[in-house]
Amino acid sequence: MSSYGTLIFFCGKMGAGKSTLSASIARERGAVLFSEDEWLAALFPGDINDFNDYISYSSRLKPLLRTHVEQILMAGTTVVLDFPGNTRKQRAWFKDIYSQCQIPHELHYVVADDEICLKQLKQRQKEQPERAQFDTEEVFRMVTGYFEPPEESEGFNILMVERELA
């Protein structure tokens, strides 16, 4: 019987630290890391100018990657997906990837209050000026309005990660 890799994905408010955690986990586990932000920037440079553009291009990217990710997992390599799982609908995409073949998975739920997220967004604006137009308090408030914490009833293996102010 072959052993599958583990699918690792994340849930947490904008600015909670999901990308930082995903990179760290990928390094620690020798996993393949897929970053939605990097793929979107490479495939659609200059095309994402507002949140609706992001939704549109993200929905085009996911079907392209799904089969590829499944194949990597079935070959026994762990995959870290730095894609948001912040709503039930977004999390359903991850479940579609792992459930058919019963691939092991981990949902890392990064818990951080708004103050922490906004502080980290301000820091990210400085470190990544190309993202500054999206890393604003206004966008944070809008996106957070859609946030749905994961629930046990969804059937995920949830690992809680609590963030605190430094």
Buried (B, 14 or more C-beta within 10 A) or exposed (E): EEEBBBBBBBBBBBBBBBBBBBBEBBEEBEBBBBBBBEBBBEEBEEEBEEEEEBEEBBEEBBEEBBEEBBEBBBEEBBBBBBBBBBEEEBBEBBBEBBEEEEBBBBBBBBBBEBEBBBBBBBEBBEEEEEBBEBBBEEBBEEBBEEBBEBEEEBEBEBEEBEBEEE
